[in-house]
Amino acid sequence: MAYKISDACISCGACAAECPVGAISEGDGQYVIDADACIECGACAGVCPVGAPEQE
């Protein structure tokens, strides 16, 4: 299942820079993951300082 970004997001952008398929973009107040583009690799979760990306 695709990853999603929780409300813990601090909008640092680390996840977007790490995503190999560009599925993460800056949304309204926090980053968001395009579930259709997400390849479920977990790279975003590995670099997030607050653990905001989590599997749906």
BALUM-108674 format. One line per field, with one value per atom (N, C-alpha, C): residue number from 0; x, y, z; residue in three letters; atom name. Coordinates in Angstrom, 2 decimals, m for minus. Example, Ala and Ser with C-alpha at 12.3 -4.5 7.8 and 13.67 -1.06 7.14 Angstrom:
marmar	c(0:0:0:1:1:1)
xx	c(13.19:12.30:13.20:12.85:13.67:12.90)
yy	c(m5.69:m4.50:m3.30:m2.25:m1.06:0.03)
zz	c(7.80:7.80:7.80:7.08:7.14:7.87)
dogu	c(ALA:ALA:ALA:SER:SER:SER)
rolum	c(N:CA:C:N:CA:C)
END
This chain:
marmar	c(0:0:0:1:1:1:2:2:2:3:3:3:4:4:4:5:5:5:6:6:6:7:7:7:8:8:8:9:9:9:10:10:10:11:11:11:12:12:12:13:13:13:14:14:14:15:15:15:16:16:16:17:17:17:18:18:18:19:19:19:20:20:20:21:21:21:22:22:22:23:23:23:24:24:24:25:25:25:26:26:26:27:27:27:28:28:28:29:29:29:30:30:30:31:31:31:32:32:32:33:33:33:34:34:34:35:35:35:36:36:36:37:37:37:38:38:38:39:39:39:40:40:40:41:41:41:42:42:42:43:43:43:44:44:44:45:45:45:46:46:46:47:47:47:48:48:48:49:49:49:50:50:50:51:51:51:52:52:52:53:53:53:54:54:54:55:55:55)
xx	c(0.83:0.00:0.88:0.39:1.15:1.37:2.37:2.64:1.78:1.52:0.85:1.62:1.45:2.16:1.17:1.51:0.62:0.73:m0.10:m0.10:1.17:2.03:3.31:4.28:3.99:4.87:5.23:6.53:7.02:7.45:7.12:7.39:8.87:9.75:11.19:11.64:10.88:11.21:12.17:12.64:13.59:13.00:11.73:11.09:10.99:10.63:10.48:11.82:12.89:14.21:14.66:14.19:14.62:13.78:12.57:11.66:12.20:12.45:13.04:12.09:10.80:9.84:9.11:9.50:8.89:7.43:7.03:5.63:5.24:6.21:5.93:6.05:5.04:5.05:4.55:4.84:4.42:2.94:2.19:0.76:0.44:m0.78:m1.24:m0.87:0.29:0.72:1.59:1.62:2.48:2.67:3.62:3.87:2.84:2.60:1.63:2.26:1.78:2.27:1.17:1.51:0.59:0.56:m0.53:m0.64:m0.48:m0.89:m0.78:0.67:1.49:2.89:3.81:3.38:4.20:4.53:5.83:6.24:6.50:6.12:6.19:7.60:8.59:9.98:10.39:9.70:10.01:11.15:11.69:12.80:12.40:11.18:10.70:10.67:10.19:10.11:11.49:12.45:13.80:14.53:14.13:14.82:14.02:12.78:11.93:12.35:12.65:13.09:11.98:10.71:9.60:8.73:9.11:8.37:6.99:6.83:5.51:5.05:5.91:5.44:5.16:3.98:3.63:2.79:2.83:2.07:0.59:m0.22:m1.67:m2.20)
yy	c(m1.18:0.00:1.25:2.27:3.51:4.18:5.02:5.80:7.05:7.58:8.88:9.66:10.96:11.81:12.27:12.01:12.34:13.83:14.22:15.61:15.98:14.99:15.28:16.01:16.10:16.74:18.17:18.46:19.81:20.57:20.03:20.66:20.96:20.03:20.25:19.91:19.05:18.70:17.55:16.97:15.86:14.68:14.41:13.28:13.49:14.70:14.99:14.86:15.29:15.20:13.75:12.88:11.47:10.57:10.98:10.13:9.89:8.62:8.32:8.51:8.60:8.76:10.10:10.99:12.32:12.32:11.38:11.26:12.22:12.95:13.82:15.28:16.05:17.48:18.28:19.57:20.44:20.74:20.42:20.69:21.91:22.00:23.13:22.91:23.40:23.29:22.09:21.09:19.93:19.24:18.33:17.61:16.50:16.13:15.08:14.09:12.85:11.80:11.41:11.38:10.92:9.39:8.83:7.39:6.60:7.16:6.46:6.38:7.34:7.37:6.67:6.54:5.94:4.48:4.13:2.74:1.98:2.58:1.93:1.51:2.31:1.95:2.30:3.25:3.63:4.62:5.12:6.07:7.32:7.77:8.97:8.76:7.61:7.31:7.23:6.78:6.64:7.94:9.01:10.29:11.31:11.03:12.01:12.12:13.35:13.51:13.33:13.37:13.23:12.00:11.17:9.96:10.18:11.27:11.59:10.62:10.18:9.23:7.86:7.33:6.02:5.28:3.95:3.16:3.27:3.35:3.42:2.07)
zz	c(0.00:0.00:0.00:m0.63:m0.77:0.58:0.63:1.83:1.82:3.01:3.15:4.20:4.20:5.16:6.22:7.47:8.59:8.95:9.89:10.36:11.12:11.39:12.07:11.16:9.86:8.87:9.28:9.20:9.52:8.26:7.09:5.79:5.56:5.95:5.76:4.34:3.64:2.26:2.09:3.18:3.08:2.30:2.51:1.84:0.33:m0.07:m1.49:m2.22:m1.57:m2.18:m2.33:m1.47:m1.47:m2.36:m2.71:m3.49:m4.90:m5.26:m6.56:m7.75:m7.49:m8.59:m8.57:m7.67:m7.62:m7.22:m6.36:m5.96:m4.85:m4.29:m3.15:m3.58:m3.19:m3.52:m2.33:m2.36:m1.27:m1.41:m0.38:m0.38:0.44:0.88:1.66:3.13:3.55:4.93:5.24:4.38:4.57:3.22:3.17:1.93:1.75:0.49:0.17:m0.80:m0.76:m1.63:m2.61:m3.89:m4.93:m4.84:m4.34:m4.12:m5.42:m6.53:m7.81:m8.29:m7.90:m8.32:m7.33:m6.09:m5.02:m5.35:m5.23:m5.49:m4.19:m3.07:m1.76:m1.37:m1.73:m1.44:m0.01:0.62:1.98:2.14:1.03:1.11:1.89:1.70:2.39:3.90:4.32:5.75:6.38:5.62:6.14:6.42:5.73:5.91:6.72:6.99:7.70:9.17:9.64:11.03:12.06:11.62:12.57:12.28:11.32:11.03:10.42:9.68:9.12:8.01:7.11:6.09:6.72:6.47:6.99:5.96:6.02:5.07:5.38:4.31:4.49:4.90)
dogu	c(MET:MET:MET:ALA:ALA:ALA:TYR:TYR:TYR:LYS:LYS:LYS:ILE:ILE:ILE:SER:SER:SER:ASP:ASP:ASP:ALA:ALA:ALA:CYS:CYS:CYS:ILE:ILE:ILE:SER:SER:SER:CYS:CYS:CYS:GLY:GLY:GLY:ALA:ALA:ALA:CYS:CYS:CYS:ALA:ALA:ALA:ALA:ALA:ALA:GLU:GLU:GLU:CYS:CYS:CYS:PRO:PRO:PRO:VAL:VAL:VAL:GLY:GLY:GLY:ALA:ALA:ALA:ILE:ILE:ILE:SER:SER:SER:GLU:GLU:GLU:GLY:GLY:GLY:ASP:ASP:ASP:GLY:GLY:GLY:GLN:GLN:GLN:TYR:TYR:TYR:VAL:VAL:VAL:ILE:ILE:ILE:ASP:ASP:ASP:ALA:ALA:ALA:ASP:ASP:ASP:ALA:ALA:ALA:CYS:CYS:CYS:ILE:ILE:ILE:GLU:GLU:GLU:CYS:CYS:CYS:GLY:GLY:GLY:ALA:ALA:ALA:CYS:CYS:CYS:ALA:ALA:ALA:GLY:GLY:GLY:VAL:VAL:VAL:CYS:CYS:CYS:PRO:PRO:PRO:VAL:VAL:VAL:GLY:GLY:GLY:ALA:ALA:ALA:PRO:PRO:PRO:GLU:GLU:GLU:GLN:GLN:GLN:GLU:GLU:GLU)
rolum	c(N:CA:C:N:CA:C:N:CA:C:N:CA:C:N:CA:C:N:CA:C:N:CA:C:N:CA:C:N:CA:C:N:CA:C:N:CA:C:N:CA:C:N:CA:C:N:CA:C:N:CA:C:N:CA:C:N:CA:C:N:CA:C:N:CA:C:N:CA:C:N:CA:C:N:CA:C:N:CA:C:N:CA:C:N:CA:C:N:CA:C:N:CA:C:N:CA:C:N:CA:C:N:CA:C:N:CA:C:N:CA:C:N:CA:C:N:CA:C:N:CA:C:N:CA:C:N:CA:C:N:CA:C:N:CA:C:N:CA:C:N:CA:C:N:CA:C:N:CA:C:N:CA:C:N:CA:C:N:CA:C:N:CA:C:N:CA:C:N:CA:C:N:CA:C:N:CA:C:N:CA:C:N:CA:C:N:CA:C:N:CA:C:N:CA:C)
END
